[in-house]
Amino acid sequence: MNFRPGQFESKPKGAPAASAATTSTKPKILVNGFTPAESILLHDAIQLAKMQWFDGENVVMGKKEQFELSFRPGESAQTRWVVMAFPLYNMNEPNSAEICLHFLAEAFTMIHVLDFQYQVGINMDTENLEFLMQLPLTGVTAAQLAELIRVFFDALANSVMQELSQILEEMNQ
């Protein structure tokens, strides 16, 4: 066995290896999952949309009235984005399968009603049925992003929640 000098010396926790520090070009990612610049853009946009924001682990939450939106980071080899999610219904509640199937079946029609592209999915961590919309993190200003957030939130808080109430009412009759 050959040992190199300093091979077993301890390094302070969190100290990067010398080669990693010089070769890494990735920006620092904060606990909320976003870079510092992305966080500033997102925080500013949420505030401009007249919502409060809170940082969490791999998420930024936006809150207005009794509603919450979550903003989670997304990434490909070419770009980074934010996935905005509106929790619609807890999948542990009665009639959750019917609610989920209804919104999945109506997705095509609702795109035209709401006038933007979105997806419906189940968040396995929170067990909520969510409306999801992917937004850019580059090439937009905080004001532009705020307008997208506001339109998405207003459309869902009004029309979709009314539809959900109507569905639940019909199921209970």
C-alpha positions as CSV (number, residue, x, y, z in Angstrom):
1,M,0.0,0.0,0.0
2,N,1.2,3.4,-0.9
3,F,0.1,6.4,1.1
4,R,0.4,10.0,-0.1
5,P,1.2,12.8,2.3
6,G,-1.9,14.5,3.6
7,Q,-4.1,11.6,2.3
8,F,-5.8,11.2,5.7
9,E,-6.0,14.8,6.7
10,S,-9.5,16.0,7.4
11,K,-11.0,18.8,5.5
12,P,-13.6,21.2,7.0
13,K,-17.2,20.1,6.3
14,G,-18.6,21.5,3.1
15,A,-15.1,22.3,1.8
16,P,-15.0,21.4,-1.9
17,A,-12.1,19.3,-3.3
18,A,-9.6,21.5,-5.1
19,S,-10.4,20.0,-8.5
20,A,-14.1,20.4,-8.1
21,A,-13.8,24.1,-7.1
22,T,-11.8,24.9,-10.3
23,T,-13.8,22.8,-12.8
24,S,-17.4,23.4,-11.6
25,T,-19.3,26.1,-13.5
26,K,-22.7,25.3,-12.1
27,P,-24.3,28.1,-10.1
28,K,-24.9,27.7,-6.4
29,I,-28.2,26.1,-5.6
30,L,-30.0,27.4,-2.5
31,V,-32.0,25.2,-0.1
32,N,-35.2,26.3,-2.0
33,G,-33.8,24.6,-5.1
34,F,-33.2,27.8,-7.1
35,T,-30.0,29.8,-7.8
36,P,-29.7,33.2,-6.0
37,A,-30.7,35.1,-9.2
38,E,-33.6,32.8,-9.8
39,S,-34.8,33.2,-6.2
40,I,-34.7,37.0,-6.4
41,L,-36.7,36.8,-9.7
42,L,-39.2,34.5,-8.2
43,H,-39.6,36.3,-4.9
44,D,-40.0,39.6,-6.7
45,A,-42.6,38.1,-9.1
46,I,-44.6,36.6,-6.3
47,Q,-44.6,39.9,-4.4
48,L,-45.7,41.8,-7.6
49,A,-48.5,39.2,-7.9
50,K,-49.6,40.4,-4.5
51,M,-48.7,37.2,-2.7
52,Q,-46.5,36.4,0.3
53,W,-43.6,34.0,-0.4
54,F,-41.9,31.5,1.9
55,D,-38.9,29.4,1.1
56,G,-38.9,25.7,1.9
57,E,-36.8,22.7,1.0
58,N,-36.7,22.5,-2.9
59,V,-39.8,24.8,-3.1
60,V,-40.9,28.4,-2.8
61,M,-44.5,28.8,-1.6
62,G,-46.7,31.7,-2.6
63,K,-49.8,32.5,-0.4
64,K,-52.8,34.6,-1.1
65,E,-56.0,34.4,1.0
66,Q,-56.6,30.8,1.8
67,F,-54.8,29.6,-1.4
68,E,-51.2,28.5,-1.9
69,L,-49.1,28.0,-4.9
70,S,-45.9,26.0,-4.9
71,F,-42.9,26.8,-7.2
72,R,-40.5,23.9,-7.7
73,P,-37.3,24.0,-9.8
74,G,-37.0,22.0,-13.1
75,E,-33.9,21.5,-15.2
76,S,-32.8,20.0,-18.5
77,A,-29.3,19.9,-20.0
78,Q,-30.1,23.2,-21.8
79,T,-32.2,25.3,-19.3
80,R,-33.8,25.7,-16.0
81,W,-37.5,26.5,-15.3
82,V,-40.0,26.7,-12.5
83,V,-43.1,24.5,-12.2
84,M,-45.9,26.4,-10.6
85,A,-48.5,24.2,-8.9
86,F,-52.0,24.9,-7.6
87,P,-53.2,22.2,-5.1
88,L,-56.8,21.4,-6.1
89,Y,-57.9,18.4,-4.0
90,N,-56.4,16.1,-1.3
91,M,-56.4,12.6,-2.8
92,N,-57.2,11.1,0.7
93,E,-60.6,12.8,0.7
94,P,-63.8,11.0,-0.4
95,N,-64.5,11.0,-4.1
96,S,-60.8,11.8,-4.9
97,A,-60.7,9.3,-7.8
98,E,-63.8,10.7,-9.4
99,I,-62.4,14.3,-9.0
100,C,-59.1,13.3,-10.5
101,L,-60.6,11.5,-13.5
102,H,-63.0,14.5,-14.1
103,F,-60.1,17.0,-14.3
104,L,-58.0,14.7,-16.4
105,A,-60.8,14.1,-18.8
106,E,-61.6,17.8,-19.0
107,A,-58.0,18.9,-19.5
108,F,-58.3,19.6,-23.2
109,T,-61.5,21.6,-22.9
110,M,-60.2,23.6,-19.9
111,I,-57.1,24.6,-21.8
112,H,-59.3,26.7,-24.1
113,V,-61.4,28.0,-21.2
114,L,-58.4,29.0,-19.0
115,D,-56.5,30.2,-22.1
116,F,-53.1,28.7,-21.1
117,Q,-51.3,25.4,-21.3
118,Y,-51.2,23.4,-18.1
119,Q,-51.0,19.8,-16.8
120,V,-52.9,18.0,-14.1
121,G,-51.0,15.7,-11.8
122,I,-50.8,14.1,-8.4
123,N,-48.0,15.2,-6.1
124,M,-47.0,12.0,-4.3
125,D,-45.3,14.0,-1.5
126,T,-48.4,16.0,-0.6
127,E,-51.0,13.6,-2.0
128,N,-52.7,16.5,-3.7
129,L,-54.2,16.7,-7.2
130,E,-52.5,19.7,-8.7
131,F,-52.7,21.9,-11.7
132,L,-49.2,22.5,-13.0
133,M,-47.7,25.1,-15.3
134,Q,-44.1,25.3,-16.5
135,L,-42.7,28.8,-16.6
136,P,-39.3,30.1,-17.8
137,L,-36.7,31.5,-15.5
138,T,-34.7,33.2,-18.2
139,G,-35.7,35.9,-20.7
140,V,-38.5,37.2,-18.5
141,T,-38.7,40.0,-16.0
142,A,-40.2,39.8,-12.6
143,A,-43.2,41.8,-13.8
144,Q,-43.8,39.4,-16.7
145,L,-43.5,36.4,-14.4
146,A,-45.9,38.1,-11.9
147,E,-48.5,38.5,-14.6
148,L,-48.3,34.8,-15.5
149,I,-48.6,33.9,-11.8
150,R,-51.6,36.2,-11.3
151,V,-53.5,35.0,-14.4
152,F,-52.8,31.3,-13.4
153,F,-53.9,31.9,-9.8
154,D,-57.0,34.0,-10.7
155,A,-58.2,31.5,-13.3
156,L,-57.8,28.5,-10.9
157,A,-59.0,30.2,-7.8
158,N,-62.2,31.3,-9.5
159,S,-63.3,29.0,-12.4
160,V,-61.7,25.7,-11.4
161,M,-62.7,26.0,-7.7
162,Q,-66.3,26.8,-8.8
163,E,-66.2,23.7,-11.0
164,L,-64.8,21.6,-8.1
165,S,-67.6,22.8,-5.8
166,Q,-70.2,22.0,-8.4
167,I,-68.8,18.4,-8.9
168,L,-68.7,17.8,-5.2
169,E,-72.3,19.1,-4.8
170,E,-73.5,16.8,-7.6
171,M,-71.8,13.8,-6.0
172,N,-73.4,14.5,-2.7
173,Q,-76.9,14.5,-4.1
